[in-house]
């Protein structure tokens, strides 16, 4: 299920070396708890990685797609859904 990225929260000035990031609110496909998932806007137009739920520690398959304007859609699935 895609999610919209909330308003930008840029790193404070002086945080050199920090890539632009934002966050998406996602729900764990295992336990249903909501979590804010950081999104690396400099990580490429299509990103896929595994990340564990902060609540139940189950692994998620995270997919991020950035459009030409830098808007992200994020989906989170179980590894079994693949």
N, C-alpha and C positions, 0 to 999 in steps of 0.2 A: 504494500500500500504506500503510495508516494506521500510525502509530507512537504509542506512549504517551510522554507528557512525563515526563522524570525529575523527581526531587524538586526543589522550588523552590529557586532560588539568587537570593534577593532582593539588590538593590543595597545596599551598606553605607550606614548612616545618614550623612546629610550629603551624599548624592548627589542634591541637589535637581533636579527637572525630569526625572528618569529615570522612564520609564513602566515598569510591571511587565513583566518578560519572563521567559521560561523557554526551554528548549531541547529539541529533539527530535533523536535520532540518526537520520540518513537515509543511504541509499546512493545514489550517483550512478547514474542510469539509463544513462549513457554508459560510464564507466570502472569502476564498481562500488565505488569507494572510499567509506568511511564518513566522514561529517562531522557535526559538531554544528551544527544550524541553530537560530538564535535565534527564538523565537516571542514576538510582542508580544501579551500577554494583554489589553491595552486597545485593540487594533486592530479590534475588532468580532467578531461571531459567525462571520462568513464572510469570509475574506481570500484573495486570489489575486494573485500577483505573479511576476515573473521574476527569478531570481537565478542567477548563474554558479557553477559548481563551483569550489571553491578549488584543486582538483588539476588538472583537465583544461580548465577555463575554458569548458566547454560550458554553454549556457543551460538552466535547469530551469524548468518551470512548477510553482510551489509553491502548494498549496491547504491552508489551515488552516481547520478548523471547531471552534468552541468550543461545548460543550454548556452547559446552564443552570447547571451547577456549576463552570464554568471549566476543565473537562478538554478538552484539545485532541487532535485527530487531524490528522496532517500527511501529505500525499501529495506525492510529487515525481515528475514525468513529463518526458519530452522534449517539446519544443515540437511535434514531429511527431505525437505521440500524440493531439493535440487533434482 
